[in-house]
């Protein structure tokens, strides 16, 4: 019988144990610091078995990247179907998420092609929601949905990258059963609160729009110094100094 190694399956095959051990070792030591021998020891297998299943450390890292991407994709699909709201689903996801989030944090900081692809996919997914919407979402008030999506993803991934600092301030890891509710409720408050008054927001937006116009080489009209035709002709006729 074939063994199901999908992200949702809590398999205990040697390959899965090696992968899970690699997730922990890469998260703790980074790709450069982690070793085949250390991963094998953490998985309770021989270094030869690690090489048998994955070949090289780089191939194992790519397998970990792909696994994390698959889990995140599956979680998104469940969220869109409303599956995360089902009893017991969120605690189970959090139990799986903790080692993955630690690995993802390290991957995003260390940099890898798969981490870059994951971020870009997240931006594409978010932009699609912004443009096309979904049930329960209000339309985004933006003229630049791609930038909106990219910044929103960066803010979201920031909780992953800065998880150690969040843990220190929240008193529990933000993706643990104890820490996640506090972080999530704070996020909900941030998304629904209007901290800036309409007047202050208008002033800030006007200043940034002016900066944008300046960067594009198109100063606002009120910033331009008018030059009359006569003054221009005089400047042209003046002899060079």
C-alpha positions as CSV (number, residue, x, y, z in Angstrom):
1,X,0.0,0.0,0.0
2,X,1.3,3.4,-0.9
3,X,2.3,5.7,2.0
4,X,0.6,9.1,2.0
5,X,3.2,11.8,2.6
6,X,0.9,14.8,2.0
7,X,1.4,17.7,4.4
8,X,-1.8,16.8,6.3
9,X,-0.7,13.3,7.0
10,X,1.3,12.8,10.3
11,X,3.5,10.1,8.8
12,X,6.4,8.6,10.6
13,X,8.3,7.2,7.7
14,X,12.1,7.5,7.7
15,X,11.9,10.1,4.9
16,X,9.4,12.2,6.9
17,X,11.5,11.9,10.1
18,X,14.5,13.1,8.2
19,X,12.6,16.0,6.7
20,X,11.2,17.0,10.1
21,X,14.6,16.8,11.7
22,X,16.0,18.9,8.9
23,X,13.3,21.5,9.4
24,X,14.5,21.9,13.0
25,X,18.2,21.8,12.3
26,X,18.0,24.3,9.4
27,X,15.9,26.6,11.6
28,X,18.3,26.4,14.5
29,X,21.7,26.4,12.6
30,X,20.9,27.7,9.2
31,X,21.7,25.9,6.0
32,X,25.4,26.5,6.3
33,X,25.5,25.5,10.0
34,X,23.4,22.3,9.7
35,X,25.1,19.1,8.7
36,X,24.0,15.8,7.3
37,X,25.4,14.1,10.4
38,X,23.5,16.4,12.7
39,X,20.3,15.9,10.8
40,X,20.7,12.2,10.8
41,X,21.3,12.2,14.6
42,X,18.2,14.3,15.2
43,X,16.1,11.9,13.0
44,X,17.5,8.8,14.6
45,X,18.9,7.4,11.4
46,X,22.3,7.0,9.8
47,X,23.9,9.7,7.6
48,X,23.9,7.2,4.8
49,X,20.1,6.9,5.0
50,X,19.8,10.7,4.7
51,X,21.9,10.6,1.6
52,X,19.9,7.6,0.3
53,X,16.6,9.6,0.5
54,X,17.8,13.1,-0.4
55,X,21.3,12.8,-1.9
56,X,22.8,16.1,-0.8
57,X,22.1,18.7,2.0
58,X,21.0,21.2,-0.7
59,X,18.5,18.7,-2.1
60,X,17.2,18.1,1.4
61,X,16.8,21.9,1.9
62,X,14.9,22.1,-1.3
63,X,12.6,19.3,-0.1
64,X,12.0,21.2,3.1
65,X,11.2,24.4,1.1
66,X,8.7,22.5,-1.0
67,X,7.1,20.9,2.0
68,X,6.6,24.2,3.7
69,X,5.1,25.7,0.5
70,X,2.7,22.8,0.2
71,X,1.5,23.2,3.8
72,X,0.9,26.9,3.4
73,X,-1.0,26.3,0.1
74,X,-3.1,23.7,1.8
75,X,-3.8,26.0,4.7
76,X,-4.9,28.8,2.4
77,X,-7.3,26.4,0.6
78,X,-8.8,25.3,3.9
79,X,-9.1,28.9,5.0
80,X,-10.9,29.9,1.8
81,X,-13.3,27.0,2.2
82,X,-13.9,28.0,5.8
83,X,-12.3,24.8,7.0
84,X,-10.1,26.5,9.6
85,X,-13.2,27.5,11.5
86,X,-14.2,23.9,12.1
87,X,-13.7,22.7,15.7
88,X,-10.2,21.3,16.3
89,X,-8.7,22.4,13.0
90,X,-7.0,25.5,14.2
91,X,-5.2,23.8,17.2
92,X,-4.0,21.0,14.9
93,X,-2.7,23.6,12.4
94,X,-0.9,25.5,15.1
95,X,0.8,22.3,16.3
96,X,2.1,21.7,12.8
97,X,2.8,25.4,12.2
98,X,5.4,26.0,15.0
99,X,8.4,24.1,13.5
100,X,7.4,25.3,10.0
101,X,7.3,28.9,11.0
102,X,10.7,28.7,12.7
103,X,12.1,27.2,9.5
104,X,10.4,29.8,7.3
105,X,11.7,32.6,9.5
106,X,15.3,31.4,9.0
107,X,14.7,30.8,5.3
108,X,13.4,34.3,4.7
109,X,16.3,35.8,6.5
110,X,19.0,33.5,5.0
111,X,17.5,33.8,1.5
112,X,16.7,31.0,-0.9
113,X,15.0,30.7,-4.3
114,X,12.1,28.8,-2.7
115,X,11.7,31.4,0.0
116,X,11.6,34.1,-2.6
117,X,9.1,32.1,-4.6
118,X,7.0,31.6,-1.5
119,X,6.9,35.3,-0.8
120,X,6.0,36.1,-4.5
121,X,3.3,33.5,-4.5
122,X,1.8,35.0,-1.3
123,X,1.8,38.4,-2.9
124,X,0.1,37.1,-6.1
125,X,-2.5,35.3,-3.9
126,X,-3.1,38.4,-1.8
127,X,-3.4,40.7,-4.9
128,X,-5.9,38.3,-6.4
129,X,-8.1,38.6,-3.3
130,X,-7.7,42.4,-3.3
131,X,-8.7,42.7,-6.9
132,X,-11.4,40.0,-7.1
133,X,-12.5,39.9,-3.5
134,X,-14.0,37.0,-1.5
135,X,-16.9,36.6,0.9
136,X,-16.4,38.4,4.1
137,X,-13.8,40.9,2.6
138,X,-14.4,44.6,2.1
139,X,-13.0,46.1,-1.1
140,X,-9.5,47.5,-0.7
141,X,-9.3,51.3,-1.2
142,X,-6.1,51.4,-3.2
143,X,-5.0,52.4,-6.7
144,X,-1.9,50.1,-6.5
145,X,-3.1,46.6,-5.5
146,X,0.3,45.0,-6.1
147,X,2.1,47.3,-3.7
148,X,-0.8,46.9,-1.3
149,X,-0.4,43.1,-1.4
150,X,3.4,43.2,-1.2
151,X,3.4,45.4,1.9
152,X,0.6,43.4,3.5
153,X,2.6,40.2,3.0
154,X,5.8,41.8,4.3
155,X,3.9,42.8,7.5
156,X,2.5,39.4,7.9
157,X,5.8,37.6,7.3
158,X,7.3,40.0,9.8
159,X,5.6,38.2,12.6
160,X,7.4,35.0,11.4
161,X,10.8,36.6,11.1
162,X,10.6,38.4,14.4
163,X,9.0,35.5,16.3
164,X,11.7,35.5,19.0
165,X,11.0,39.2,19.8
166,X,7.2,38.5,19.8
167,X,7.7,35.6,22.1
168,X,9.6,37.7,24.6
169,X,6.8,40.4,24.6
170,X,3.8,38.1,24.4
171,X,5.1,35.6,26.9
172,X,4.6,32.7,24.4
173,X,5.6,31.8,20.9
174,X,3.1,33.6,18.5
175,X,2.4,30.3,16.7
176,X,1.8,28.3,19.9
177,X,-1.6,27.5,21.3
178,X,-0.9,30.0,24.1
179,X,0.6,32.8,22.0
180,X,-1.4,32.7,18.8
181,X,-4.7,34.0,20.2
182,X,-3.1,37.0,21.7
183,X,-1.2,37.8,18.5
184,X,-4.3,37.2,16.2
185,X,-6.6,39.3,18.3
186,X,-4.1,42.1,18.3
187,X,-3.9,41.8,14.5
188,X,-7.7,42.0,14.2
189,X,-7.7,45.1,16.3
190,X,-5.0,46.7,14.1
191,X,-7.0,45.9,10.9
192,X,-10.2,47.4,12.3
193,X,-8.9,50.4,14.2
194,X,-8.3,53.8,12.5
195,X,-5.4,55.1,14.6
196,X,-5.0,58.2,12.4
197,X,-7.6,60.9,12.3
198,X,-9.0,61.8,8.8
199,X,-7.2,65.1,8.9
200,X,-3.8,63.6,9.9
201,X,-4.2,60.9,7.3
202,X,-5.0,63.5,4.6
203,X,-1.9,65.5,5.5
204,X,0.3,62.4,5.5
205,X,-1.1,61.2,2.2
206,X,-0.6,64.6,0.6
207,X,3.0,64.7,1.8
208,X,3.8,61.2,0.3
209,X,2.0,62.0,-2.9
210,X,4.1,65.1,-3.3
211,X,7.2,63.0,-2.6
212,X,6.1,60.5,-5.3
213,X,5.5,63.3,-7.8
214,X,9.0,64.7,-7.1
215,X,10.5,61.2,-7.6
216,X,8.8,60.9,-10.9
217,X,10.1,64.3,-12.0
218,X,6.7,66.0,-11.9
219,X,6.6,68.5,-9.1
220,X,3.2,69.7,-8.1
221,X,2.1,72.9,-9.8
222,X,2.2,74.9,-6.6
223,X,5.9,74.0,-6.2
224,X,6.9,75.3,-9.6
225,X,8.3,78.8,-10.0
226,X,6.5,80.4,-13.0
227,X,8.8,81.8,-15.7
228,X,7.3,84.4,-18.0
229,X,8.0,84.4,-21.7
230,X,9.8,87.8,-21.4
231,X,12.1,86.5,-18.7
232,X,12.8,83.4,-20.7
233,X,13.7,85.6,-23.8
234,X,15.9,87.8,-21.6
235,X,17.7,84.8,-20.3
236,X,18.3,83.6,-23.9
237,X,19.6,87.1,-25.0
238,X,21.9,87.7,-22.1
239,X,25.5,87.4,-23.1
240,X,27.5,84.6,-21.5
241,X,29.6,85.5,-18.5
